[in-house]
Amino acid sequence: MVCGHSIGEYMAAHVAGVMGLEEALGLVVTRGRLMQELGGQGAMASVFCSEEEVVEKLGESRGRVWIAAENAAREVVISGEAMEVKAAVERLREKEWGPRFWRCRTRFTPG
């Protein structure tokens, strides 16, 4: 079994024999171009605490900031509009959970 997350899904599909390397890389390039064209004011941040702790601390940002991924038991990625993510990070910083912003322009969530 092979699996991938986000852009890794294309490489997992290649390794599994679903598509050739050129086709997978073509999709990666197209995805990157489309993401750049979206522009936007999105942001993401890693937070070193549990998903439950993040949800509890999101407060007034809930509904505008989402959990984008849970990479480990105490490593959660949040995503949303830049100003909302910044406000959530400030609240999470109070708990010393070491939030770190990612460099991105687009939020990677369904919201």
Secondary structure, 3 states (H helix, E strand, C coil): CCCCCCCHHHHHHHHCCCCCHHHHHHHHHHHHHHHHHHCCCEEEEEECCCHHHHHHHHHHHECCEEEEEEEECCEEEEEEEHHHHHHHHHHHHCCCCCCEEECCCCCCCCC
